[in-house]
Amino acid sequence: MITALIRTVILYFLLIVGLRLTGKRQIGELEPIELVLTMLLSDLSSVPMQDFAIPLINGIIPILTLLSLSTLLSYGSLRSVRLRRLMCGEPALIIHNGHVLQTSMRHNRLTLDELLEELRGQGITDLHTVKHAVLETSGKLSVLLYPDEQPATPRQMGLEVKDDMYLPTVIINDGRLIKDNLTRRGYDDKWLQKQLQQHEAHTPSDIFYLAVDDKGTVLCLPKEEKK
């Protein structure tokens, strides 16, 4: 039992490190090379977890080999456009100047139903409003509408807009005080206690969410059971 626990923990953390090396992507956004790597790592790790007759090192070496190979290919893709095209493919035009490229759809095995589904997912129901649509290497469809179908911007309307968008910094996350963020914002415990008192809270553990932006605007959400 202890052996199984130790082997599982070692392989688990090894996979976590490996997946961290692949970057922050969701499953649906993985490039083909990254998807293959994820599937292989899953299979390689499951065998030594279940079969104690296999030395643990026999499972670790293939995993490390794949991670090293993936890192080298990623570095090579950054340096070489040809290698990047070979490993990840190229984006494909599906709609160009309002014209649906049926040959490109067949080449990428994209059906009309799938195209319409992707468009509906982006709030588009009329093909005539789409000027360009590109099927990215991740499988995501990027859509560009005709200018007269796009929402008007303040610049197009000749309006001056004040920049009032500020990035909030989280101070308390689900009852946990992030001390570094508090200090980075230039606040101290006295300021924090004042915010807690204003929301009838005694400690940070009573707060579900507290953030402050560059302008000094505070958003505080007490925990429901403390209201």
N, C-alpha and C positions, 0 to 999 in steps of 0.2 A: 504493500500500500504506500509506504513512504517512498519507495523507488518510483512508483507511478507518479506520485505527486511532484517529486523533484524533476523528473524528466519533462512532465507537462509544463511546469513553471519555466524551466530553461527554454524550451521550445517556444513557449508563448511569448516571452520577452524578446527572444531572438526574432520572431516574426513581427512583433511590434516595431522593433528597430528597422527591420527590412522594409516594412510598409511605409514607415516614415521617410525612408530614402526615396520612395517613389513620388513624393509630393502630396499636396493636399488636393485630392480629387475625389469626387463621388464616383460610385461604381459606373454610372451611366456616362461619365466623362473620361473614362480610362481610354488611353490609346491601345491599339491591339497588342503591342509589346508589353504594356503594363498589365493588361487583362490576362495574358498568357502567364506572366510572372506570378500574378496572384493565385491563379489556379494551380500552378505547379508547386508553389510554396505550401498551399493547403494540402495537397496530396503527399508531399514529402514529409511534412510534419506529422501527419496522422499515423503513418506507419510506425515510427519508433515510439509513438505514444502508446500504441496498442500492443505491439509485439516486443516484449522484454528480451527476447532472444537476440534481437538486433542491437548491437552496441550503439549507444547514443551518438557517438562520433560519426557513425555511418549516416545518421540523419542530418547532423550539423554541417558536415562537409559539403554535401550537395546544395544545401540552402545557402551557405556562404558563397559557393561557386556561382549560383544563379544571381545572388545579390551583387557580387563583384562584376559579373558579366553585364548585368543591367546598368550598373553605374558607368561602366566603360562605354556602353552603347549610348547612354544618355549624354555623356561628355562628348562622344564622337558626333552625335546628332547636333550638338551645339556648334561644333566646329565645321561640320560638313553638311551642306544643303542636300547633296546627293544621298548621303547616308540617311538623313532625316526623311527624305521622300521614300527611300527604300523601306525603312522600318515602319513609318507611320502613314505613308501614303500622302495624297494631296487633297485639298478641298476641291469639291466638284460643283460647278454651276448647275443648278437644277432649273432655275428660272432666270432668263436674261432679257432685260428690256421688256418685261411683261410676257415673254414667250416661254412656254413650258418646253424644256429640252427633253423630249421623250427618249431619245437615244441615251442621254446621260442618265436618265432614271433607270433604264434597263441595264446599263453598264454597272450601276451601283445597286441594282436589285431593290430599287425603291418603288413600291407600288403607288398608284394614285390614292388609294385609301390612306396609306401611311403619310403621304404628302399632305393631304387634307387634314389628317389628324394633327400633324405638327403645326399646321397653320392655325387650326382652331385652338390649339394649346397656347398660342400667342395672341388670341383674340381676333383672328383674321378669318372671315368667312367668304370673302370675295376675292377670287384669284386676280381680277382685273386691277386690284389695288396694289399688287406686288410688282415691283420693278425688278428686283433681284432676290434670289434665294440661293444660298450656298450650303451644301452639305459638308460640314466640317469633318475632320478626320476622327473626331470623337463620336460621330453619329448625330450630333446636334445640328439642327437646321437654323441657320442665321438668315433673317428676313429683313429686307430693306423695302419700305413702301415708297410709292411715288411722293414727291414733295407735297403735292396738294392733298395727299391722304394722311400726312403726318401732322401731329399736333403742332400748332403754331408756338414758337418760342418768343419770349419777350424781346429778343434782339430783332426778330423778323417783324414784330409789331412796333418797333421803335420805342420800346419802353425801357426805362432805367430801373434796374432791380437792385435792391440793397442785398448784399451778401449777409444773410442771417442764418446760414447753415453752419452749425458747430458740431464737432465730434465729441460725444459724451465720454467721460471716463468713469468706469464702474468703480465705486468705492466699497459697496457691500453687495455681495453676491450670495443670495439665499442664506443670509445670516452670517456669512463669513466676511470679515473685514480684510480688505486688500490694502495693507499698510503702505506698500510701495506706491500705489496709485494716489493715496491720500497725501503722501509727502510730495510726490511729483506735481500735484496740483497746487502745492504751496499752503495746504491747510494742516491744522494740528488737531489734537484730541479735543481741545476746547471748542473748535468749530464743529466737530463731529457730535459732541454732546449737545450742542445747541440744536442741531438738526434732529437729533433723536427726541429731544424734549418737545420740539414743535409737532412731532408726529406721535406723541404720547408713548414713546418707546424708552426702555431703560438701558438696553444693551444692543449691540449690533445683531445679536441673534434674534431680536424681535423684528428685524427688517428683512423683507424678501429681496428688495432691490433698491439701491441708492446710487445715483450717478449725478455728475456735475459736468457741464460743458465749458467751453472756452469763455463764454459770456458770463458764467457764474450761475446759470440756471440749474436748479436742483430738482431732480425727479426722485421722489421717495415713495416706495410702495411697501407698507407694513405687511407682515404676514397676516393672513386672514384670521388665524386663530387668536391673534393679538389685538384685532380691531375691537 
